[in-house]
């Protein structure tokens, strides 16, 4: 029995560690992206380009938020038992993310086209 308990504890710890690592990685990636964006902005100080960059920044932010949300959800699911509702919630989140990505893409395309015309 004790052995089992120990094992369980170990597993939990491992999971937590993994999650933390993932979070850190995400953060790093975001930082990198932001930096890149800034650099690009510096490079293209033209008005239309500025508009584009703003859009990009917004997108990045959104993605960050989404990632964070996903991570939180994951943590929750890890701690609790994976119930059906949780599964459903996860699915919903995924769908939302997909939708957001699509929207972003569309917006980007539109912006680029507009800029070109302009």
N, CA, C and O atoms as a MOPAC input file, in Angstrom:
PM7 MOZYME 1SCF
protein

 N      0.83600 1    -1.19600 1     0.00000 1
 C      0.00000 1     0.00000 1     0.00000 1
 C      0.88300 1     1.26400 1     0.00000 1
 O      0.71200 1     2.17000 1    -0.81600 1
 N      1.79600 1     1.28200 1     0.91300 1
 C      2.67900 1     2.44400 1     1.02300 1
 C      3.41200 1     2.67400 1    -0.28800 1
 O      3.55400 1     3.80200 1    -0.76100 1
 N      3.86200 1     1.59100 1    -0.84700 1
 C      4.59100 1     1.65400 1    -2.10300 1
 C      3.72400 1     2.32800 1    -3.16600 1
 O      4.16800 1     3.20600 1    -3.90500 1
 N      2.49100 1     1.88700 1    -3.21000 1
 C      1.54600 1     2.41700 1    -4.19100 1
 C      1.40700 1     3.92300 1    -4.00600 1
 O      1.44100 1     4.68900 1    -4.96900 1
 N      1.25300 1     4.31700 1    -2.78500 1
 C      1.07000 1     5.72700 1    -2.46400 1
 C      2.27600 1     6.51900 1    -2.94900 1
 O      2.14400 1     7.57600 1    -3.56500 1
 N      3.43100 1     5.99100 1    -2.65900 1
 C      4.66400 1     6.64900 1    -3.04200 1
 C      4.71700 1     6.82300 1    -4.54400 1
 O      5.06000 1     7.89000 1    -5.05200 1
 N      4.37700 1     5.77600 1    -5.23200 1
 C      4.39800 1     5.78800 1    -6.68300 1
 C      3.48400 1     6.88800 1    -7.20800 1
 O      3.84600 1     7.66100 1    -8.09600 1
 N      2.29000 1     6.93000 1    -6.63000 1
 C      1.30000 1     7.91100 1    -7.04800 1
 C      1.85200 1     9.31400 1    -6.85700 1
 O      1.74100 1    10.16800 1    -7.73700 1
 N      2.43300 1     9.53000 1    -5.72000 1
 C      2.97900 1    10.83500 1    -5.39300 1
 C      4.04500 1    11.21800 1    -6.40600 1
 O      4.07300 1    12.34000 1    -6.91100 1
 N      4.90600 1    10.27900 1    -6.68700 1
 C      5.98100 1    10.49700 1    -7.64100 1
 C      5.41500 1    10.91000 1    -8.98700 1
 O      5.88400 1    11.85900 1    -9.61500 1
 N      4.41400 1    10.18900 1    -9.41000 1
 C      3.79200 1    10.44100 1   -10.70400 1
 C      3.25700 1    11.86000 1   -10.74600 1
 O      3.47000 1    12.60200 1   -11.70500 1
 N      2.55900 1    12.21500 1    -9.68200 1
 C      1.96100 1    13.53500 1    -9.60500 1
 C      3.03800 1    14.60500 1    -9.71400 1
 O      2.88700 1    15.58600 1   -10.44200 1
 N      4.11300 1    14.40100 1    -8.98800 1
 C      5.20500 1    15.34600 1    -8.97900 1
 C      5.75900 1    15.51200 1   -10.37900 1
 O      6.00500 1    16.62200 1   -10.85000 1
 N      5.94400 1    14.38700 1   -11.02000 1
 C      6.48600 1    14.38300 1   -12.36900 1
 C      5.60100 1    15.20900 1   -13.28700 1
 O      6.07500 1    16.04400 1   -14.05800 1
 N      4.31100 1    14.95400 1   -13.18500 1
 C      3.33600 1    15.64600 1   -14.01700 1
 C      3.46400 1    17.14900 1   -13.81000 1
 O      3.53400 1    17.92500 1   -14.76400 1
 N      3.49300 1    17.52800 1   -12.57200 1
 C      3.57000 1    18.94100 1   -12.23200 1
 C      4.81900 1    19.56000 1   -12.83300 1
 O      4.78300 1    20.64400 1   -13.41500 1
 N      5.90600 1    18.85300 1   -12.68000 1
 C      7.17800 1    19.33600 1   -13.19500 1
 C      7.08100 1    19.56300 1   -14.69300 1
 O      7.51200 1    20.59000 1   -15.21700 1
 N      6.51000 1    18.58900 1   -15.35900 1
 C      6.36300 1    18.64900 1   -16.80200 1
 C      5.56600 1    19.88400 1   -17.18700 1
 O      5.93700 1    20.62900 1   -18.09400 1
 N      4.45400 1    20.08400 1   -16.47200 1
 C      3.57800 1    21.21900 1   -16.74400 1
 C      4.34600 1    22.51800 1   -16.58800 1
 O      4.25400 1    23.41800 1   -17.42300 1
 N      5.09300 1    22.59900 1   -15.51900 1
 C      5.85400 1    23.80300 1   -15.24400 1
 C      6.82400 1    24.08000 1   -16.37700 1
 O      6.95800 1    25.20800 1   -16.85000 1
 N      7.48800 1    23.03200 1   -16.79200 1
 C      8.45500 1    23.14200 1   -17.87000 1
 C      7.77700 1    23.67300 1   -19.12400 1
 O      8.28700 1    24.56900 1   -19.79600 1
 N      6.62800 1    23.10500 1   -19.42000 1
 C      5.88400 1    23.49200 1   -20.61200 1
 C      5.54500 1    24.97500 1   -20.53400 1
 O      5.69400 1    25.71700 1   -21.50400 1
 N      5.09000 1    25.38300 1   -19.36500 1
 C      4.71400 1    26.78000 1   -19.16200 1
 C      5.89600 1    27.67500 1   -19.45500 1
 O      5.78300 1    28.67900 1   -20.15700 1
 N      7.02900 1    27.29300 1   -18.90400 1
 C      8.24100 1    28.07200 1   -19.07600 1
 C      8.58600 1    28.18700 1   -20.54800 1
 O      8.91500 1    29.26400 1   -21.04500 1
 N      8.50600 1    27.07700 1   -21.22200 1
 C      8.82300 1    27.03300 1   -22.64300 1
 C      7.92700 1    27.99200 1   -23.40600 1
 O      8.38400 1    28.76100 1   -24.25100 1
 N      6.63200 1    27.93100 1   -23.08700 1
 C      5.65300 1    28.77900 1   -23.74300 1
 C      6.04800 1    30.23800 1   -23.56200 1
 O      6.07600 1    31.02500 1   -24.50700 1
 N      6.34600 1    30.56100 1   -22.33200 1
 C      6.69500 1    31.92900 1   -22.00400 1
 C      7.88100 1    32.37700 1   -22.83900 1
 O      7.87900 1    33.46600 1   -23.41200 1
 N      8.88100 1    31.53300 1   -22.89900 1
 C     10.08500 1    31.84500 1   -23.64700 1
 C      9.74500 1    32.10900 1   -25.10200 1
 O     10.19300 1    33.08900 1   -25.69800 1
 N      8.95700 1    31.22800 1   -25.64700 1
 C      8.58500 1    31.34100 1   -27.04800 1
 C      7.88400 1    32.66500 1   -27.29300 1
 O      8.16800 1    33.36200 1   -28.26700 1
 N      6.96900 1    33.00300 1   -26.40100 1
 C      6.22400 1    34.23900 1   -26.53900 1
 C      7.14700 1    35.43000 1   -26.52500 1
 O      7.02300 1    36.35200 1   -27.33100 1
 N      8.07900 1    35.39000 1   -25.59100 1
 C      9.03100 1    36.48100 1   -25.46900 1
 C      9.79100 1    36.64400 1   -26.76700 1
 O      9.96100 1    37.75100 1   -27.27800 1
 N     10.24100 1    35.52900 1   -27.28300 1
 C     10.99800 1    35.53300 1   -28.52000 1
 C     10.18300 1    36.16300 1   -29.63800 1
 O     10.67100 1    37.01000 1   -30.38600 1
 N      8.93800 1    35.73400 1   -29.73600 1
 C      8.05800 1    36.23800 1   -30.78000 1
 C      7.89800 1    37.73000 1   -30.66600 1
 O      7.97700 1    38.46700 1   -31.64900 1
 N      7.67000 1    38.16300 1   -29.43300 1
 C      7.46900 1    39.58300 1   -29.19700 1
 C      8.70200 1    40.35500 1   -29.63800 1
 O      8.59800 1    41.40000 1   -30.28100 1
 N      9.85300 1    39.83600 1   -29.29200 1
 C     11.10000 1    40.47700 1   -29.64600 1
 C     11.20900 1    40.60500 1   -31.14900 1
 O     11.56600 1    41.65900 1   -31.67600 1
 N     10.90100 1    39.53000 1   -31.82200 1
 C     10.97900 1    39.50800 1   -33.27400 1
 C     10.08100 1    40.58500 1   -33.85600 1
 O     10.46500 1    41.32500 1   -34.76200 1
 N      8.86400 1    40.65300 1   -33.30400 1
 C      7.89100 1    41.63100 1   -33.77300 1
 C      8.45600 1    43.03800 1   -33.62100 1
 O      8.36800 1    43.87300 1   -34.52100 1
 N      9.03200 1    43.26500 1   -32.45800 1
 C      9.58100 1    44.58600 1   -32.17900 1
 C     10.64500 1    44.93600 1   -33.21000 1
 O     10.68200 1    46.04600 1   -33.74100 1
 N     11.49900 1    43.97200 1   -33.47700 1
 C     12.56700 1    44.18000 1   -34.43900 1
 C     11.98600 1    44.55900 1   -35.79500 1
 O     12.44100 1    45.49400 1   -36.45500 1
 N     10.97200 1    43.80800 1   -36.18300 1
 C     10.33400 1    44.04200 1   -37.47200 1
 C      9.77900 1    45.44900 1   -37.50400 1
 O      9.91500 1    46.16900 1   -38.49400 1
 N      9.15200 1    45.82500 1   -36.40700 1
 C      8.55200 1    47.15400 1   -36.31700 1
 C      9.61200 1    48.21200 1   -36.52500 1
 O      9.41600 1    49.17600 1   -37.26500 1
 N     10.74500 1    48.01700 1   -35.85800 1
 C     11.84600 1    48.94900 1   -35.97200 1
 C     12.26200 1    49.07800 1   -37.41900 1
 O     12.51200 1    50.17000 1   -37.93000 1
 N     12.32700 1    47.92800 1   -38.06200 1
 C     12.76000 1    47.91000 1   -39.44500 1
 C     11.77200 1    48.61700 1   -40.36400 1
 O     12.15800 1    49.45200 1   -41.18100 1
 N     10.47300 1    48.26900 1   -40.21900 1
 C      9.46600 1    48.85200 1   -41.10900 1
 C      8.70500 1    49.95700 1   -40.40500 1
 O      7.62400 1    49.73100 1   -39.86100 1
 N      9.27200 1    51.14900 1   -40.41900 1
 C      8.59700 1    52.23600 1   -39.73400 1
 C      7.58500 1    52.95700 1   -40.61800 1
 O      7.15800 1    54.06700 1   -40.30000 1
 N      7.20400 1    52.33100 1   -41.71900 1
 C      6.21200 1    52.97100 1   -42.58100 1
 C      4.82500 1    52.80500 1   -41.96900 1
 O      4.58800 1    51.89300 1   -41.17600 1
 N      3.94200 1    53.67000 1   -42.33500 1
 C      2.61000 1    53.66900 1   -41.72000 1
 C      1.85600 1    52.37100 1   -41.91600 1
 O      1.39800 1    51.76400 1   -40.94700 1
 N      1.72100 1    51.93600 1   -43.16800 1
 C      0.93300 1    50.73000 1   -43.42700 1
 C      1.53100 1    49.53100 1   -42.71000 1
 O      0.82200 1    48.68300 1   -42.16900 1
 N      2.87200 1    49.49000 1   -42.72400 1
 C      3.53900 1    48.38600 1   -42.06900 1
 C      3.21000 1    48.39100 1   -40.58800 1
 O      3.05000 1    47.34000 1   -39.96700 1
 N      3.11300 1    49.59800 1   -40.02700 1
 C      2.80000 1    49.72900 1   -38.61200 1
 C      1.47200 1    49.05100 1   -38.32000 1
 O      1.32800 1    48.31600 1   -37.34400 1
 N      0.50800 1    49.31700 1   -39.19000 1
 C     -0.82000 1    48.72700 1   -39.01900 1
 C     -0.70100 1    47.20900 1   -38.95400 1
 O     -1.26000 1    46.55600 1   -38.07400 1
 N      0.04200 1    46.67300 1   -39.91100 1
 C      0.22600 1    45.23400 1   -39.98700 1
 C      0.83700 1    44.71200 1   -38.70500 1
 O      0.38500 1    43.71300 1   -38.14700 1
 N      1.85700 1    45.39100 1   -38.24900 1
 C      2.56200 1    44.95600 1   -37.05700 1
 C      1.64200 1    44.94200 1   -35.85100 1
 O      1.69300 1    44.03600 1   -35.01900 1
 N      0.79600 1    45.96500 1   -35.77200 1
 C     -0.14600 1    46.03600 1   -34.66200 1
 C     -1.01800 1    44.79800 1   -34.66400 1
 O     -1.24100 1    44.16900 1   -33.63000 1
 N     -1.50600 1    44.46200 1   -35.84500 1
 C     -2.36800 1    43.29400 1   -35.98400 1
 C     -1.63800 1    42.05200 1   -35.50000 1
 O     -2.18300 1    41.22800 1   -34.76700 1
 N     -0.38600 1    41.94500 1   -35.93300 1
 C      0.42300 1    40.79600 1   -35.57800 1
 C      0.55300 1    40.69100 1   -34.06900 1
 O      0.41100 1    39.61600 1   -33.48600 1
 N      0.82500 1    41.82800 1   -33.45100 1
 C      0.99600 1    41.86900 1   -32.00600 1
 C     -0.24700 1    41.35300 1   -31.31700 1
 O     -0.17600 1    40.53100 1   -30.40400 1
 N     -1.37700 1    41.84200 1   -31.76500 1
 C     -2.65400 1    41.43000 1   -31.18400 1
 C     -2.81400 1    39.92700 1   -31.28600 1
 O     -3.23200 1    39.25400 1   -30.34400 1
 N     -2.47400 1    39.42700 1   -32.44700 1
 C     -2.59200 1    37.99600 1   -32.67700 1
 C     -1.74800 1    37.21000 1   -31.70300 1
 O     -2.18300 1    36.21600 1   -31.12200 1
 N     -0.50900 1    37.69100 1   -31.54000 1
 C      0.41700 1    37.01600 1   -30.64600 1
 C     -0.17100 1    36.95700 1   -29.24400 1
 O     -0.13000 1    35.92600 1   -28.57200 1
 N     -0.71500 1    38.08200 1   -28.82500 1
 C     -1.30700 1    38.16800 1   -27.50100 1
 C     -2.40200 1    37.13500 1   -27.34300 1
 O     -2.47100 1    36.40900 1   -26.35200 1
 N     -3.25600 1    37.09200 1   -28.35100 1
 C     -4.37900 1    36.16300 1   -28.32700 1
 C     -3.89100 1    34.74800 1   -28.17600 1
 O     -4.40600 1    33.97100 1   -27.37200 1
 N     -2.88100 1    34.42500 1   -28.97100 1
 C     -2.34800 1    33.06800 1   -28.93300 1
 C     -1.81500 1    32.75200 1   -27.55600 1
 O     -2.02200 1    31.65900 1   -27.02900 1
 N     -1.12700 1    33.71700 1   -26.98000 1
 C     -0.58100 1    33.52200 1   -25.65000 1
 C     -1.68100 1    33.17100 1   -24.68300 1
 O     -1.58900 1    32.20900 1   -23.92100 1
 N     -2.71700 1    33.97000 1   -24.73200 1
 C     -3.85600 1    33.76500 1   -23.83600 1
 C     -4.39200 1    32.35500 1   -23.99900 1
 O     -4.63300 1    31.63600 1   -23.02900 1
 N     -4.56900 1    31.98600 1   -25.25500 1
 C     -5.11400 1    30.66600 1   -25.55800 1
 C     -4.24500 1    29.57900 1   -24.95600 1
 O     -4.73300 1    28.64100 1   -24.32600 1
 N     -2.94400 1    29.72900 1   -25.16800 1
 C     -2.01200 1    28.72600 1   -24.66500 1
 C     -2.12100 1    28.60800 1   -23.16100 1
 O     -2.15100 1    27.51100 1   -22.60400 1
 N     -2.18100 1    29.75300 1   -22.51800 1
 C     -2.27200 1    29.76800 1   -21.06400 1
 C     -3.51400 1    29.03800 1   -20.59800 1
 O     -3.48500 1    28.22500 1   -19.67300 1
 N     -4.59700 1    29.35500 1   -21.26700 1
 C     -5.87600 1    28.74300 1   -20.92600 1
 C     -5.78000 1    27.23800 1   -21.05400 1
 O     -6.21700 1    26.48800 1   -20.18100 1
 N     -5.20600 1    26.82100 1   -22.15200 1
 C     -5.06100 1    25.39400 1   -22.40600 1
 C     -4.26000 1    24.75300 1   -21.29100 1
 O     -4.61800 1    23.69200 1   -20.77900 1
 N     -3.17500 1    25.40800 1   -20.92400 1
 C     -2.31000 1    24.88300 1   -19.88500 1
 C     -3.06900 1    24.72500 1   -18.58600 1
 O     -2.96500 1    23.70500 1   -17.90300 1
 N     -3.82700 1    25.74300 1   -18.25900 1
 C     -4.60600 1    25.71400 1   -17.02600 1
 C     -5.54900 1    24.53200 1   -17.03000 1
 O     -5.66700 1    23.78500 1   -16.05800 1
 N     -6.21900 1    24.39000 1   -18.16900 1
 C     -7.18100 1    23.29800 1   -18.30900 1
 C     -6.48700 1    21.96800 1   -18.09200 1
 O     -7.00300 1    21.08400 1   -17.40900 1
 N     -5.30300 1    21.83800 1   -18.68800 1
 C     -4.53700 1    20.61500 1   -18.57900 1
 C     -4.24300 1    20.31800 1   -17.12400 1
 O     -4.41100 1    19.19300 1   -16.65300 1
 N     -3.80600 1    21.33600 1   -16.43200 1
 C     -3.46800 1    21.17300 1   -15.02800 1
 C     -4.64900 1    20.66000 1   -14.25100 1
 O     -4.54800 1    19.73400 1   -13.44700 1
 N     -5.77600 1    21.29000 1   -14.51600 1
 C     -7.00400 1    20.90600 1   -13.83900 1
 C     -7.30700 1    19.44900 1   -14.06300 1
 O     -7.57100 1    18.68900 1   -13.13100 1
 N     -7.26100 1    19.08200 1   -15.31300 1
 C     -7.57900 1    17.70000 1   -15.67600 1
 C     -6.60800 1    16.73700 1   -15.01100 1
 O     -6.98600 1    15.64200 1   -14.59400 1
 N     -5.34600 1    17.15800 1   -14.91800 1
 C     -4.33900 1    16.29800 1   -14.31200 1
 C     -4.65900 1    16.08100 1   -12.84200 1
 O     -4.59400 1    14.96100 1   -12.33500 1
 N     -5.00200 1    17.15700 1   -12.17500 1
 C     -5.25900 1    17.05500 1   -10.74600 1
 C     -6.52200 1    16.25900 1   -10.45500 1
 O     -6.53300 1    15.38800 1    -9.58500 1
 N     -7.57600 1    16.56200 1   -11.18600 1
 C     -8.82200 1    15.83400 1   -10.95400 1
 C     -8.85300 1    14.57500 1   -11.77900 1
 O     -7.92100 1    14.26100 1   -12.51900 1
 N     -9.94900 1    13.86100 1   -11.63200 1
 C    -10.14700 1    12.69400 1   -12.48900 1
 C    -10.67600 1    13.25200 1   -13.79700 1
 O    -11.41200 1    14.23900 1   -13.81000 1
 N    -10.30900 1    12.63200 1   -14.86600 1
 C    -10.72900 1    13.12000 1   -16.17300 1
 C    -12.18500 1    12.75700 1   -16.41300 1
 O    -12.49100 1    11.68700 1   -16.94000 1
 N    -13.06900 1    13.64800 1   -16.02800 1
 C    -14.49100 1    13.37100 1   -16.21900 1
 C    -14.89700 1    13.70200 1   -17.63700 1
 O    -14.13400 1    14.28200 1   -18.41000 1
 N    -16.10400 1    13.32100 1   -17.95300 1
 C    -16.62100 1    13.54500 1   -19.29700 1
 C    -16.76400 1    15.03900 1   -19.55500 1
 O    -16.43900 1    15.52800 1   -20.63800 1
 N    -17.24900 1    15.75200 1   -18.55800 1
 C    -17.45700 1    17.18300 1   -18.72000 1
 C    -16.14000 1    17.86300 1   -19.06000 1
 O    -16.07300 1    18.73000 1   -19.93100 1
 N    -15.10200 1    17.45000 1   -18.35500 1
 C    -13.79100 1    18.03700 1   -18.56600 1
 C    -13.36100 1    17.80800 1   -19.99700 1
 O    -12.84900 1    18.70000 1   -20.67300 1
 N    -13.58300 1    16.58500 1   -20.43600 1
 C    -13.21300 1    16.22600 1   -21.79800 1
 C    -13.91800 1    17.16800 1   -22.76300 1
 O    -13.30900 1    17.70900 1   -23.68600 1
 N    -15.19600 1    17.35100 1   -22.53400 1
 C    -16.01100 1    18.20000 1   -23.38200 1
 C    -15.44400 1    19.61200 1   -23.39200 1
 O    -15.33300 1    20.25000 1   -24.43900 1
 N    -15.09100 1    20.07900 1   -22.21400 1
 C    -14.56400 1    21.42000 1   -22.08400 1
 C    -13.29200 1    21.56500 1   -22.90500 1
 O    -13.08900 1    22.55600 1   -23.60600 1
 N    -12.45000 1    20.55900 1   -22.80000 1
 C    -11.19700 1    20.56900 1   -23.54000 1
 C    -11.46800 1    20.67100 1   -25.02800 1
 O    -10.84600 1    21.45600 1   -25.74500 1
 N    -12.39800 1    19.87000 1   -25.46700 1
 C    -12.75700 1    19.83900 1   -26.87300 1
 C    -13.21700 1    21.22100 1   -27.31800 1
 O    -12.82700 1    21.72000 1   -28.37300 1
 N    -14.05100 1    21.81600 1   -26.48800 1
 C    -14.59500 1    23.12900 1   -26.79500 1
 C    -13.45600 1    24.12900 1   -26.94400 1
 O    -13.43300 1    24.94000 1   -27.87000 1
 N    -12.51200 1    24.04900 1   -26.01200 1
 C    -11.38500 1    24.95700 1   -26.02500 1
 C    -10.62200 1    24.82000 1   -27.32500 1
 O    -10.24500 1    25.80900 1   -27.95300 1
 N    -10.40100 1    23.58300 1   -27.71500 1
 C     -9.67200 1    23.29600 1   -28.94800 1
 C    -10.38100 1    23.94300 1   -30.12300 1
 O     -9.76200 1    24.60000 1   -30.96100 1
 N    -11.68500 1    23.74500 1   -30.16800 1
 C    -12.49000 1    24.27800 1   -31.25200 1
 C    -12.35000 1    25.78800 1   -31.30600 1
 O    -12.16400 1    26.37800 1   -32.37100 1
 N    -12.44400 1    26.39900 1   -30.13600 1
 C    -12.36000 1    27.84600 1   -30.04000 1
 C    -11.02700 1    28.30700 1   -30.59900 1
 O    -10.94300 1    29.27700 1   -31.35200 1
 N     -9.98600 1    27.58200 1   -30.20900 1
 C     -8.65600 1    27.93900 1   -30.65600 1
 C     -8.57000 1    27.91100 1   -32.16300 1
 O     -8.04400 1    28.82500 1   -32.79800 1
 N     -9.10300 1    26.83900 1   -32.71900 1
 C     -9.09000 1    26.68200 1   -34.17300 1
 C     -9.78100 1    27.85600 1   -34.83700 1
 O     -9.27000 1    28.44800 1   -35.78700 1
 N    -10.95200 1    28.17800 1   -34.31800 1
 C    -11.74900 1    29.26200 1   -34.87000 1
 C    -10.94900 1    30.55800 1   -34.84000 1
 O    -10.89700 1    31.30800 1   -35.81500 1
 N    -10.32900 1    30.79400 1   -33.68800 1
 C     -9.55800 1    32.01000 1   -33.52000 1
 C     -8.46300 1    32.08900 1   -34.55200 1
 O     -8.25000 1    33.13300 1   -35.16900 1
 N     -7.76900 1    30.98500 1   -34.73800 1
 C     -6.66900 1    30.93600 1   -35.69500 1
 C     -7.17600 1    31.29800 1   -37.07900 1
 O     -6.56800 1    32.09400 1   -37.79300 1
 N     -8.28900 1    30.70500 1   -37.44000 1
 C     -8.86700 1    30.94700 1   -38.74900 1
 C     -9.15700 1    32.42700 1   -38.92200 1
 O     -8.81300 1    33.03700 1   -39.93400 1
 N     -9.79600 1    32.98400 1   -37.91000 1
 C    -10.16900 1    34.39800 1   -37.95200 1
 C     -8.93300 1    35.24500 1   -38.14600 1
 O     -8.90900 1    36.17100 1   -38.95700 1
 N     -7.90000 1    34.90800 1   -37.38100 1
 C     -6.66100 1    35.66200 1   -37.44600 1
 C     -6.10400 1    35.63500 1   -38.85500 1
 O     -5.71200 1    36.66100 1   -39.41000 1
 N     -6.07900 1    34.44500 1   -39.41600 1
 C     -5.54900 1    34.27500 1   -40.75400 1
 C     -6.28600 1    35.17000 1   -41.72700 1
 O     -5.68100 1    35.89000 1   -42.52100 1
 N     -7.60900 1    35.11000 1   -41.64800 1
 C     -8.45300 1    35.89400 1   -42.53300 1
 C     -8.12100 1    37.37000 1   -42.39600 1
 O     -7.93300 1    38.08300 1   -43.38200 1
 N     -8.05300 1    37.80700 1   -41.14200 1
 C     -7.77700 1    39.21200 1   -40.87200 1
 C     -6.45100 1    39.61000 1   -41.47600 1
 O     -6.32600 1    40.66200 1   -42.10300 1
 N     -5.46300 1    38.75700 1   -41.27800 1
 C     -4.13200 1    39.04700 1   -41.79100 1
 C     -4.18800 1    39.24200 1   -43.29500 1
 O     -3.65400 1    40.21100 1   -43.83400 1
 N     -4.84400 1    38.30300 1   -43.96100 1
 C     -4.93900 1    38.35600 1   -45.41800 1
 C     -5.57400 1    39.66300 1   -45.84600 1
 O     -5.07900 1    40.35700 1   -46.73400 1
 N     -6.68500 1    39.98500 1   -45.19100 1
 C     -7.40600 1    41.19900 1   -45.53000 1
 C     -6.50800 1    42.41700 1   -45.35000 1
 O     -6.45500 1    43.30600 1   -46.20000 1
 N     -5.80800 1    42.43300 1   -44.22200 1
 C     -4.93900 1    43.55900 1   -43.91500 1
 C     -3.86200 1    43.71000 1   -44.98400 1
 O     -3.59400 1    44.81000 1   -45.46900 1
 N     -3.25600 1    42.59200 1   -45.33600 1
 C     -2.19000 1    42.63600 1   -46.34100 1
 C     -2.71700 1    43.19000 1   -47.65000 1
 O     -2.09800 1    44.04600 1   -48.28100 1
 N     -3.88300 1    42.67800 1   -48.04600 1
 C     -4.48500 1    43.11000 1   -49.31400 1
 C     -4.74200 1    44.60400 1   -49.27500 1
 O     -4.41300 1    45.34200 1   -50.20400 1
 N     -5.33800 1    45.02500 1   -48.17000 1
 C     -5.67200 1    46.43200 1   -47.99800 1
 C     -4.41500 1    47.29900 1   -48.08600 1
 O     -4.39800 1    48.33600 1   -48.74900 1
 N     -3.40500 1    46.86200 1   -47.42400 1
 C     -2.14600 1    47.60900 1   -47.40500 1
 C     -1.59200 1    47.71000 1   -48.82000 1
 O     -1.13200 1    48.76700 1   -49.25100 1
 N     -1.64400 1    46.61300 1   -49.51800 1
 C     -1.12500 1    46.58600 1   -50.87200 1
 C     -1.84500 1    47.62900 1   -51.72300 1
 O     -1.22700 1    48.40900 1   -52.44800 1
 N     -3.17600 1    47.61300 1   -51.60600 1
 C     -3.98600 1    48.54100 1   -52.38800 1
 C     -3.61700 1    49.96000 1   -52.02000 1
 O     -3.43100 1    50.83300 1   -52.86800 1
 N     -3.51800 1    50.15100 1   -50.71600 1
 C     -3.24700 1    51.46200 1   -50.16000 1
 C     -1.81700 1    51.83500 1   -50.44600 1
 O     -1.37100 1    52.91500 1   -50.06100 1

